[in-house]
Amino acid sequence: MKVIVPLAGKGTRLLPLTKIVPKPLVEVAGRPVMDYVMDLIKNAGLDVDELIVITGHLKEAVEKYIVSHYGVAATFVEQKTLDGTAGAINLARPYVDGPVLIIFVDTLFDADLSLIKRTDADGIIWAKEVEDYQRFGVVVHDAQGFMTKIVEKPDTPVSKLANIGLYYIRDWETLFDGIAHVLASPANQGEFYLTDAFQYMVEKGKKILTAEVQGWYDCGKVDTLLETNAHVLTTGRVRKPAIPAGVTIKEPVYIEDGVTLKESTIGPNVSLGAGSIVERSTLENSIVGRRVRVADCTVSGSVVGNDQVLHHSQLVGMVASGGEVAKAR
């Protein structure tokens, strides 16, 4: 099986961090988001023979990381025109000759991928029940659990199962027929949506099973990225070195080796990267990168990129990276 991973997006809701760091390599509890997704595939025991990676923004950094970390063959295709999810997946068409798993890696999820081995459906679309269904595309299914349609941001609760961007397609030929149909139709506000290709499949009589996930954690904007960081810490990915006198740790935290702490309070829900120095400061509910210098500061609800210097300031609900500081979006 091949895995298509669309990574072309710019991650504008995490600026200025994503001027420097590709969105899939933004870290949660000391690891890039994409690492957690790749772990899910590995732990499911799926026989993956190739990643087809759709690149764009900061593509060289993405390619270098994938080649050096994942030990699986990878083909990289640049999406030069950001024309939507259907356009992105269409770029993989020359390299697909069998069933595919499609994963948008700006979220983490607790999904049972072993279902792939147990179903004879033409595809699977994973979804999560949410209360704020008006914010999402929601999956409507029949009594047997097969998708009938996807409704974008419904006014009424026709379904509360939000589409999370994780799909398995056994009938890959009809998928690409559907994508071709979508790309030949008028664009929706300048974009072509992959979900319209799934609708095409359903209308051709194909069976796409709806499968619920236990958890779904967004990493695409600051507040949800920090919520995801807190979830990962709370569920077991914690780490702290020996704590010197004068320093208070409020767990959970993930503190890498080589961090210097003096007269500070760290936590709860803080990830702190190697080589950083924190003096006379308070860090809470934040992700702080590597080689960061923080002195006489309060950092709360914020994301701080690598190599930043913060002195005598309050960073609340902010993103600091590359010498820039911006209000979280």
SEDRENDO-517159 format. One line per 3 residues: their letters; for each residue x, y, z of N, C-alpha, C. Coordinates in steps of 0.02 Angstrom, whole numbers, padded with zeros to 5 digits. Atoms other than C-alpha are relative to their C-alpha. Layout:
// SEDRENDO-517159
a = X:Y:Z:X:Y:Z:X:Y:Z ~ ...;
// end
This chain:
// SEDRENDO-517159
mkv = 00041:-00060:00000:00000:00000:00000:00044:00063:00000 ~ -00034:-00064:00000:00053:00178:-00034:-00038:00050:00043 ~ 00030:-00051:-00043:00022:00327:00079:00012:00069:-00033;
ivp = -00005:-00068:00028:-00015:00500:00007:-00004:00049:00058 ~ -00004:-00048:-00055:00035:00641:00124:00004:00070:-00030 ~ -00002:-00068:00027:-00014:00817:00068:00029:00048:00052;
lag = -00036:-00044:-00047:00105:00944:00148:00013:00069:-00029 ~ -00017:-00061:00037:00097:01095:00033:-00021:00064:00037 ~ 00027:-00060:-00032:00005:01214:00150:00052:00041:00037;
kgt = -00048:-00046:-00030:00091:01366:00224:-00008:00007:00076 ~ 00010:-00005:-00072:00018:01353:00400:-00004:00071:00025 ~ 00002:-00071:-00015:-00029:01536:00405:-00025:00016:00070;
rll = 00026:-00015:-00067:-00119:01522:00572:00054:-00009:00054 ~ -00055:00007:-00048:00049:01481:00655:00057:00048:-00015 ~ -00053:-00050:00014:00146:01628:00584:00016:00040:00064;
plt = -00056:00004:00047:00281:01685:00609:00040:-00066:00004 ~ -00037:00062:-00007:00338:01510:00663:00007:-00037:-00066 ~ 00000:00039:00062:00291:01431:00497:00033:00036:-00059;
kiv = -00047:-00028:00050:00399:01553:00400:00064:-00041:-00003 ~ -00063:00036:-00008:00542:01444:00461:-00011:-00075:00005 ~ 00013:00070:-00013:00465:01278:00512:-00060:-00023:-00041;
pkp = 00058:00027:00036:00354:01177:00392:-00053:-00025:00049 ~ 00054:00017:-00046:00184:01145:00470:00004:-00071:00026 ~ -00003:00068:-00028:00207:00955:00483:00058:-00013:00047;
lve = -00057:00008:-00044:00371:00981:00575:-00004:00044:00062 ~ 00013:-00034:-00063:00298:01094:00709:-00003:-00052:00055 ~ -00008:00052:-00051:00334:01004:00872:-00054:00003:00055;
vag = 00044:00010:-00057:00218:00938:01007:00037:-00046:00048 ~ -00037:00040:-00051:00302:00875:01167:00066:-00026:-00028 ~ -00067:00016:00022:00472:00877:01083:00005:-00041:-00063;
rpv = -00002:00039:00062:00423:00785:00922:-00042:00034:-00053 ~ 00042:-00026:00054:00361:00843:00752:-00067:-00036:-00004 ~ 00067:00029:00007:00176:00816:00724:00001:-00061:-00046;
mdy = 00000:00055:00048:00215:00704:00576:00027:-00065:00030 ~ -00027:00060:-00032:00313:00584:00687:-00055:-00041:00032 ~ 00054:00036:-00033:00157:00540:00785:-00044:-00036:-00051;
vmd = 00040:00031:00052:00061:00506:00625:00035:-00061:-00029 ~ -00038:00057:00026:00199:00393:00558:00002:-00057:00050 ~ 00004:00052:-00052:00199:00300:00724:-00065:-00038:-00005;
lik = 00065:00032:00005:00014:00265:00701:-00001:-00051:-00056 ~ -00003:00046:00057:00045:00187:00531:00042:-00062:00018 ~ -00045:00055:-00018:00190:00083:00597:-00032:-00047:00049;
nag = 00030:00041:-00053:00095:00022:00750:-00060:-00040:-00024 ~ 00056:00037:00028:-00051:-00033:00642:00022:-00060:-00040 ~ -00026:00057:00037:00063:-00156:00555:-00017:00001:-00075;
ldv = 00017:-00005:00071:00019:-00090:00382:00062:-00007:-00043 ~ -00056:00012:00046:00130:-00142:00238:00004:00059:-00049 ~ -00008:-00061:00040:00180:00029:00169:00064:-00005:-00039;
del = -00060:00006:00040:00299:00022:00023:00023:00068:-00028 ~ -00022:-00065:00026:00303:00207:-00024:-00043:00056:00029 ~ 00035:-00063:-00015:00258:00381:00037:00000:00043:-00063;
ivi = 00004:-00050:00054:00197:00500:-00097:-00016:00066:00034 ~ 00005:-00060:-00040:00225:00670:-00021:-00011:00060:-00046 ~ 00016:-00059:00040:00143:00825:-00095:00028:00060:00038;
tgh = -00036:-00053:-00035:00259:00968:-00050:-00017:00068:-00029 ~ 00009:-00069:00022:00256:01156:-00067:00044:00045:00042 ~ -00035:-00046:-00044:00305:01280:00068:00057:-00036:00037;
lke = -00059:00028:-00034:00482:01245:00134:00012:-00073:-00017 ~ -00002:00070:00022:00487:01086:00032:00067:-00034:00012 ~ -00066:00031:-00010:00675:01059:00050:00006:-00027:00071;
ave = -00004:00022:-00070:00661:01048:00240:-00043:-00062:00011 ~ 00044:00058:-00006:00515:00926:00226:00033:-00062:-00030 ~ -00031:00057:00034:00606:00814:00102:00059:-00026:00040;
kyi = -00058:00021:-00038:00765:00811:00205:-00020:-00038:00062 ~ 00021:00032:-00062:00673:00764:00364:-00028:-00070:-00014 ~ 00032:00065:00015:00570:00624:00286:00052:-00051:-00021;
vsh = -00051:00047:00025:00718:00545:00197:00045:-00024:00057 ~ -00047:00018:-00053:00825:00547:00354:-00032:-00034:00061 ~ 00031:00025:-00061:00695:00488:00480:-00045:-00061:-00007;
ygv = 00054:00048:00002:00568:00365:00412:00017:-00067:-00031 ~ -00021:00065:00025:00661:00226:00323:-00048:-00032:-00048 ~ 00046:00027:00050:00531:00206:00186:00009:00040:-00064;
aat = -00007:-00034:00064:00539:00247:00001:-00049:00059:-00004 ~ 00042:-00060:00003:00471:00421:-00033:00008:00033:-00068 ~ 00001:-00039:00061:00422:00513:-00191:-00029:00068:00017;
fve = 00021:-00068:-00016:00405:00702:-00181:-00025:00035:-00063 ~ 00031:-00035:00056:00290:00802:-00294:-00020:00069:00025 ~ 00015:-00067:-00023:00278:00991:-00279:-00068:00024:-00027;
qkt = 00063:-00032:00020:00106:01073:-00282:00014:00074:-00009 ~ -00020:-00069:00014:00152:01236:-00367:-00060:00047:00003 ~ 00061:-00040:-00005:-00028:01298:-00374:-00043:-00029:00054;
ldg = 00041:00024:-00056:-00125:01284:-00212:-00074:00006:-00019 ~ 00068:-00001:00026:-00291:01239:-00293:-00046:-00047:00038 ~ 00045:00040:-00041:-00363:01132:-00154:00023:-00072:00009;
tag = -00019:00068:-00018:-00358:00956:-00086:-00006:-00049:-00058 ~ 00005:00045:00058:-00418:00872:-00246:00059:00011:-00046 ~ -00058:-00014:00041:-00280:00959:-00342:00063:-00030:00029;
ain = -00059:00028:-00032:-00152:00902:-00215:00003:-00076:-00011 ~ 00000:00073:00007:-00203:00718:-00221:00007:-00020:-00073 ~ -00007:00016:00072:-00214:00722:-00411:00073:-00004:-00021;
lar = -00072:00001:00017:-00026:00754:-00417:00031:-00068:00014 ~ -00026:00067:-00015:-00001:00579:-00344:-00021:-00052:-00051 ~ 00030:00050:00044:-00097:00495:-00484:00051:-00041:-00040;
pyv = -00047:00041:00038:00055:00443:-00590:00036:-00054:00041 ~ -00038:00045:-00043:00127:00349:-00440:-00043:-00051:00036 ~ 00046:00044:-00036:-00028:00257:-00379:-00023:-00057:-00046;
dgp = 00020:00059:00040:-00064:00080:-00440:-00037:-00050:00044 ~ 00036:00045:-00046:-00163:00009:-00294:-00032:00041:00056 ~ 00032:-00035:-00055:-00254:00052:-00132:00047:00050:00034;
vli = -00040:-00054:-00030:-00198:00210:-00043:-00030:00022:00066 ~ 00020:-00035:-00061:-00203:00288:00129:00018:00073:-00010 ~ -00010:-00072:00008:-00222:00477:00126:-00003:00032:00069;
ifv = -00004:-00028:-00067:-00168:00573:00281:00020:00074:-00005 ~ -00018:-00070:-00008:-00172:00760:00311:00029:00008:00071 ~ -00036:00007:-00064:-00044:00779:00449:00004:00065:00040;
dtl = 00001:-00057:-00046:-00094:00941:00535:-00044:-00016:00061 ~ 00036:00022:-00059:-00192:00839:00663:00029:-00066:00025 ~ -00014:00066:-00029:-00161:00693:00780:-00067:-00034:00013;
fda = 00063:00036:-00010:-00291:00557:00801:00014:-00068:00029 ~ -00001:00068:-00026:-00326:00396:00893:-00047:-00041:-00044 ~ 00040:00035:00050:-00384:00289:00747:00022:-00072:-00005;
dls = -00013:00071:00009:-00397:00102:00722:00013:-00014:-00074 ~ -00016:00011:00070:-00305:00083:00556:-00003:-00074:-00019 ~ 00004:00071:00016:-00313:-00106:00571:-00067:-00017:-00033;
lik = 00064:00010:00034:-00492:-00087:00508:00009:-00011:-00075 ~ -00016:00009:00071:-00413:-00079:00336:00004:-00074:-00018 ~ -00009:00072:00013:-00374:-00265:00351:-00064:-00040:00008;
rtd = 00060:00038:-00018:-00549:-00311:00408:-00062:00018:-00041 ~ 00059:-00021:00038:-00665:-00224:00284:00011:-00013:-00074 ~ -00004:00006:00073:-00706:-00257:00103:-00033:00060:-00034;
adg = 00028:-00061:00029:-00777:-00081:00078:00047:00029:-00051 ~ -00041:-00033:00051:-00716:00025:-00067:00044:00054:00030 ~ -00040:-00051:-00034:-00648:00150:00058:-00023:00009:00071;
iiw = 00017:-00017:-00069:-00649:00213:00236:00013:00075:00009 ~ -00011:-00070:-00020:-00671:00391:00298:-00007:00003:00075 ~ 00002:-00005:-00073:-00628:00421:00480:-00029:00067:00021;
ake = 00034:-00061:-00023:-00728:00549:00578:-00003:00001:00076 ~ 00005:-00009:-00073:-00749:00618:00754:-00063:00038:00017 ~ 00060:-00036:-00021:-00911:00666:00839:00020:00062:00039;
ved = -00015:-00064:-00032:-00905:00850:00889:-00065:00036:00015 ~ 00059:-00041:-00015:-01027:00971:00967:-00004:00062:-00045 ~ -00001:-00060:00042:-00972:01122:00863:00002:-00019:-00074;
yqr = 00002:00028:00067:-01020:01035:00701:-00003:00054:-00054 ~ 00006:-00054:00050:-01051:01203:00615:00067:00022:-00028 ~ -00067:-00020:00021:-00862:01226:00599:00030:-00046:-00051;
fgv = -00034:00053:00038:-00830:01069:00497:-00042:-00025:-00058 ~ 00036:00043:00045:-00875:00963:00351:-00019:-00063:00038 ~ 00022:00058:-00038:-00980:00824:00426:-00023:-00055:-00047;
vvh = 00015:00059:00040:-01007:00648:00362:-00069:-00026:00019 ~ 00066:00030:-00009:-01184:00584:00340:00004:-00072:-00026 ~ -00004:00070:00022:-01203:00394:00331:-00067:-00034:00007;
daq = 00062:00038:-00003:-01339:00264:00309:00001:-00047:00061 ~ 00007:00044:-00058:-01396:00132:00433:00056:-00051:00005 ~ -00056:00048:00000:-01252:00017:00383:00067:00034:00012;
gfm = -00062:-00036:-00013:-01123:00154:00416:00037:00024:-00062 ~ -00032:-00022:00062:-01085:00194:00234:-00018:00073:-00015 ~ 00009:-00071:00015:-01061:00376:00185:-00052:00010:-00055;
tki = 00046:-00021:00053:-01204:00456:00089:00020:00069:-00027 ~ -00023:-00066:00023:-01135:00634:00083:00041:00033:00055 ~ -00035:-00044:-00047:-01023:00763:00164:-00030:00069:-00007;
vek = 00031:-00066:00000:-01103:00928:00213:00048:00049:00033 ~ -00047:-00048:-00028:-00989:01078:00239:-00036:00050:00045 ~ 00022:-00049:-00049:-01024:01181:00395:-00076:00006:00002;
pdt = 00074:00000:00002:-01208:01134:00414:-00030:00046:00054 ~ 00036:-00041:-00048:-01331:01251:00500:-00039:-00043:00050 ~ 00038:00045:-00043:-01428:01104:00571:00040:-00065:00008;
pvs = -00041:00060:-00013:-01357:00943:00647:-00021:-00060:-00041 ~ 00012:00058:00043:-01379:00830:00497:00048:-00057:00018 ~ -00049:00047:-00027:-01226:00746:00572:00047:00039:00044;
kla = -00052:-00031:-00041:-01099:00783:00707:00068:-00034:-00009 ~ -00062:00036:00014:-00964:00672:00631:00045:00042:-00045 ~ -00045:-00044:00038:-00825:00791:00577:00050:-00040:-00040;
nig = -00052:00029:00044:-00714:00740:00432:00068:00022:00025 ~ -00063:-00018:-00032:-00538:00733:00505:00060:-00002:-00047 ~ -00056:00001:00047:-00432:00711:00348:00041:-00063:00000;
lyy = -00033:00065:00001:-00391:00526:00360:-00045:-00048:-00040 ~ 00040:00040:00045:-00447:00409:00221:00039:-00060:-00025 ~ -00028:00057:00036:-00416:00237:00150:-00045:-00013:-00060;
ird = 00038:00012:00061:-00467:00206:-00030:00025:-00064:-00033 ~ -00018:00062:00035:-00466:00029:-00097:-00011:00008:-00075 ~ 00016:-00009:00072:-00549:00077:-00263:00032:00065:-00023;
wet = -00038:-00060:00017:-00414:00200:-00311:-00016:00025:-00071 ~ 00015:-00022:00069:-00465:00202:-00495:-00061:00045:-00002 ~ 00060:-00043:-00002:-00639:00271:-00458:00015:00065:00037;
lfd = -00020:-00062:-00033:-00560:00395:-00337:00029:00049:-00050 ~ -00032:-00047:00047:-00452:00469:-00474:-00047:00020:-00057 ~ 00053:-00021:00046:-00599:00466:-00595:-00040:00058:00031;
gia = 00036:-00052:-00035:-00690:00569:-00465:00039:00065:00005 ~ -00041:-00061:-00003:-00545:00689:-00445:00001:00034:-00068 ~ 00001:-00029:00067:-00539:00713:-00634:-00066:00036:-00012;
hvl = 00066:-00031:00007:-00726:00750:-00630:-00002:00066:00038 ~ 00000:-00060:-00040:-00701:00877:-00491:00042:00055:-00033 ~ -00045:-00050:00030:-00556:00964:-00579:-00028:00028:-00066;
asp = 00032:-00024:00061:-00661:00978:-00737:-00062:00043:00013 ~ 00058:-00038:-00020:-00801:01063:-00640:00022:00069:00025 ~ -00018:-00066:-00026:-00808:01246:-00582:00029:-00005:00070;
anq = -00032:00000:-00066:-00696:01280:-00432:-00047:00030:00051 ~ 00038:-00027:-00056:-00773:01315:-00262:00043:00054:00033 ~ -00040:-00055:-00027:-00703:01487:-00217:00074:-00010:-00014;
gef = -00069:00008:00021:-00545:01446:-00313:00032:-00065:00019 ~ -00030:00063:-00022:-00520:01272:-00240:-00042:-00059:-00023 ~ 00032:00063:00018:-00560:01092:-00285:00007:-00047:00059;
ylt = 00001:00037:-00063:-00610:00980:-00140:00000:-00075:-00012 ~ -00004:00072:00003:-00563:00798:-00118:-00066:-00032:00020 ~ 00064:00028:-00022:-00727:00768:-00028:-00051:-00005:-00057;
daf = 00045:00004:00058:-00818:00803:-00192:00015:-00062:-00041 ~ -00017:00063:00035:-00723:00656:-00268:-00028:-00060:00037 ~ 00033:00054:-00038:-00786:00546:-00126:-00074:-00002:-00016;
qym = 00071:-00003:00017:-00961:00605:-00166:-00012:-00032:-00068 ~ 00004:00031:00067:-00932:00554:-00347:00002:-00076:00007 ~ -00005:00073:-00011:-00880:00380:-00287:-00066:-00028:00025;
vek = 00063:00023:-00028:-01039:00363:-00184:-00054:-00001:-00053 ~ 00051:-00004:00053:-01146:00418:-00331:00011:-00053:-00053 ~ -00013:00056:00046:-01062:00282:-00435:-00012:-00068:00033;
gkk = 00018:00063:-00034:-01119:00153:-00308:00055:-00029:00043 ~ -00055:00026:-00041:-00956:00135:-00212:-00017:00008:00074 ~ 00014:00001:-00071:-00961:00097:-00026:00060:00027:00039;
ilt = -00052:-00030:-00042:-00860:00211:00088:-00024:-00003:00072 ~ 00019:00011:-00069:-00869:00157:00269:00020:00059:00044 ~ -00016:-00051:-00049:-00878:00288:00406:00024:-00033:00064;
aev = -00028:00028:-00061:-00766:00247:00554:00016:00056:00049 ~ -00013:-00052:-00049:-00759:00349:00714:00068:-00010:00034 ~ -00062:00001:-00038:-00596:00394:00800:-00015:00016:00073;
qgw = 00008:-00014:-00071:-00576:00401:00988:00021:00071:00018 ~ -00026:-00067:-00014:-00477:00562:00986:00023:00034:-00064 ~ -00020:-00040:00059:-00439:00702:00863:00026:00066:00027;
ydc = -00034:-00056:-00032:-00316:00840:00906:00032:00044:-00054 ~ -00021:-00046:00053:-00288:00990:00794:00067:00032:00018 ~ -00065:-00032:-00010:-00113:01061:00771:00009:00060:-00046;
gkv = -00005:-00050:00053:-00154:01195:00644:-00002:00072:00023 ~ 00000:-00068:-00025:-00174:01347:00755:00023:-00001:00073 ~ -00036:-00002:-00063:-00099:01406:00918:-00040:-00030:00058;
dtl = 00036:00025:-00059:-00238:01370:01043:-00010:-00075:-00003 ~ 00010:00072:00004:-00274:01196:00977:00067:-00038:00001 ~ -00066:00031:-00005:-00088:01158:00957:00020:-00008:00074;
let = -00016:00003:-00071:-00065:01197:01142:-00045:-00050:00036 ~ 00043:00051:-00029:-00217:01091:01187:00025:-00070:-00017 ~ -00027:00064:00020:-00140:00948:01089:00063:-00016:00039;
nah = -00060:00010:-00039:00026:00973:01176:-00018:-00022:00071 ~ 00022:00019:-00068:-00064:00964:01344:-00027:-00071:00001 ~ 00026:00068:00003:-00155:00806:01291:00056:-00051:-00003;
vlt = -00055:00048:00008:00006:00719:01237:00039:-00006:00066 ~ -00035:00002:-00065:00090:00768:01401:-00041:-00037:00052 ~ 00043:00030:-00051:-00058:00716:01507:-00007:-00075:-00009;
tgr = 00009:00072:00014:-00069:00546:01422:00066:-00038:-00001 ~ -00059:00040:-00013:00109:00498:01460:00067:00022:-00027 ~ -00065:-00022:00026:00241:00588:01360:00027:00057:00043;
vrk = -00027:-00049:-00047:00325:00675:01506:00074:-00013:00011 ~ -00072:00007:-00011:00506:00706:01547:00025:00061:00038 ~ -00032:-00056:-00035:00603:00810:01670:00067:-00022:00027;
pai = -00067:00016:-00027:00786:00816:01722:00001:00012:00075 ~ -00008:-00018:-00070:00852:00838:01897:-00014:00074:00008 ~ 00023:-00069:-00008:00777:00999:01963:00043:00035:00053;
pag = -00042:-00035:-00048:00894:01125:02046:-00042:00038:00052 ~ 00033:-00039:-00052:00850:01219:02204:-00024:00066:-00029 ~ 00027:-00063:00024:00741:01371:02175:-00044:-00006:-00061;
vti = 00041:00011:00060:00648:01293:02030:-00060:-00043:00019 ~ 00062:00037:-00013:00467:01233:02039:-00026:-00029:-00066 ~ 00028:00033:00058:00399:01107:01915:-00073:-00019:00016;
kep = 00071:00018:-00005:00210:01091:01892:-00015:-00047:-00058 ~ 00008:00049:00054:00181:00931:01796:-00070:00003:-00030 ~ -00050:00034:00040:00153:00876:01663:00044:00049:-00040;
vyi = -00046:-00039:00041:00305:00943:01572:00043:-00048:-00042 ~ -00050:00037:00039:00426:00884:01438:00060:00046:-00007 ~ -00060:-00041:-00001:00599:00956:01470:00058:-00042:-00026;
edg = -00055:00038:00029:00742:00898:01361:00064:00010:00039 ~ -00066:-00006:-00032:00921:00871:01418:00033:00065:-00022 ~ -00040:-00059:00018:01039:01018:01420:-00037:00065:00011;
vtl = 00036:-00061:-00018:00913:01144:01489:00026:00027:00066 ~ -00021:-00033:-00062:00970:01269:01621:-00058:00038:00029 ~ 00056:-00031:-00035:00839:01322:01748:00025:00034:00063;
kes = -00019:-00036:-00060:00862:01455:01881:-00059:00042:00025 ~ 00050:-00042:-00034:00735:01529:02003:-00062:00010:-00044 ~ 00056:-00004:00046:00588:01488:01890:-00054:-00052:00017;
tig = 00055:00048:-00005:00421:01399:01884:-00018:-00023:-00070 ~ 00012:00029:00065:00392:01281:01739:-00061:-00046:00004 ~ 00059:00042:00003:00222:01206:01699:-00061:00033:00031;
pnv = 00009:00064:00034:00095:01141:01689:-00002:00007:-00076 ~ 00010:00005:00073:00086:01086:01506:00051:00042:-00038 ~ -00054:-00035:00034:00255:01151:01451:00047:-00050:-00033;
slg = -00055:00036:00034:00374:01079:01321:00057:00049:-00008 ~ -00058:-00045:00000:00549:01151:01333:00059:-00036:-00032 ~ -00050:00033:00040:00686:01113:01208:00071:00005:00026;
ags = -00069:00005:-00022:00869:01068:01232:00039:00065:-00013 ~ -00043:-00058:00007:00997:01204:01257:-00030:00066:00021 ~ 00033:-00061:-00021:00872:01329:01325:00021:00020:00071;
ive = -00016:-00027:-00066:00905:01440:01477:-00060:00041:00023 ~ 00057:-00036:-00028:00763:01500:01587:00019:00025:00069 ~ -00021:-00031:-00063:00799:01622:01729:-00054:00048:00025;
rst = 00047:-00046:-00034:00681:01708:01851:-00063:00011:-00042 ~ 00057:-00005:00045:00533:01668:01740:-00052:-00053:00016 ~ 00055:00048:-00006:00366:01578:01734:-00021:-00021:-00069;
len = 00023:00029:00063:00321:01462:01590:-00059:-00045:00014 ~ 00058:00042:-00010:00148:01384:01579:-00038:-00007:-00066 ~ 00043:00013:00059:00039:01304:01444:00032:00026:-00064;
siv = -00037:-00027:00057:00170:01339:01312:00048:-00052:-00030 ~ -00051:00039:00034:00288:01260:01186:00059:00047:-00013 ~ -00060:-00041:00007:00464:01330:01193:00054:-00042:-00033;
grr = -00047:00038:00041:00594:01277:01066:00069:-00008:00030 ~ -00068:00014:-00022:00779:01239:01076:00043:00064:-00002 ~ -00048:-00055:-00003:00918:01359:01123:-00034:00068:00009;
vrv = 00037:-00062:-00015:00794:01489:01187:00025:00028:00066 ~ -00022:-00034:-00061:00849:01617:01317:-00059:00040:00027 ~ 00057:-00034:-00031:00710:01674:01435:00023:00027:00068;
adc = -00022:-00030:-00063:00750:01796:01576:-00051:00052:00022 ~ 00046:-00048:-00030:00629:01890:01690:-00063:00008:-00043 ~ 00058:00000:00045:00478:01841:01585:-00056:-00043:00028;
tvs = 00056:00045:-00007:00306:01765:01595:-00020:-00022:-00070 ~ 00020:00028:00064:00265:01650:01450:-00060:-00046:00012 ~ 00061:00038:-00013:00087:01584:01447:-00041:-00005:-00065;
gsv = 00042:00009:00059:-00020:01509:01308:00034:00021:-00064 ~ -00038:-00025:00056:00117:01542:01183:00044:-00054:-00031 ~ -00046:00044:00035:00230:01457:01056:00062:00040:-00017;
vgn = -00063:-00034:00010:00413:01507:01050:00045:-00045:-00042 ~ -00043:00039:00043:00523:01448:00907:00072:-00004:00025 ~ -00070:00009:-00019:00706:01399:00915:00038:00066:-00001;
dqv = -00050:-00053:00002:00845:01523:00956:-00028:00069:00014 ~ 00028:-00065:-00018:00735:01661:01026:00031:00026:00064 ~ -00024:-00032:-00061:00790:01784:01159:-00056:00043:00027;
lhh = 00054:-00036:-00031:00657:01848:01279:00024:00029:00066 ~ -00022:-00034:-00061:00699:01976:01413:-00054:00048:00025 ~ 00043:-00050:-00032:00587:02071:01534:-00064:00011:-00039;
sql = 00061:-00007:00039:00426:02036:01443:-00053:-00049:00022 ~ 00055:00046:-00010:00257:01953:01453:-00023:-00024:-00069 ~ 00022:00030:00062:00213:01833:01314:-00062:-00041:00016;
vgm = 00064:00033:-00015:00029:01786:01330:-00039:-00006:-00065 ~ 00036:00010:00062:-00060:01708:01182:00037:00026:-00061 ~ -00042:-00027:00053:00084:01746:01064:00039:-00056:-00035;
vas = -00047:00042:00036:00197:01665:00934:00063:00040:-00012 ~ -00064:-00034:00009:00382:01712:00934:00045:-00046:-00041 ~ -00044:00039:00042:00498:01652:00796:00037:00045:-00048;
gge = -00039:-00039:00048:00638:01719:00688:00005:00073:00018 ~ -00005:-00069:-00021:00647:01877:00790:-00065:00039:-00003 ~ 00065:-00032:00004:00462:01915:00763:-00045:-00026:00056;
vak = 00051:00019:-00049:00321:01912:00890:-00067:00023:-00027 ~ 00067:-00016:00026:00139:01905:00838:-00052:-00029:00045 ~ 00057:00025:-00038:-00028:01883:00923:-00024:-00065:-00032;
ar = 00024:00064:00025:-00092:01705:00908:-00065:00010:-00039 ~ 00060:-00005:00043:-00223:01684:00770:-00051:-00051:00021;
// end
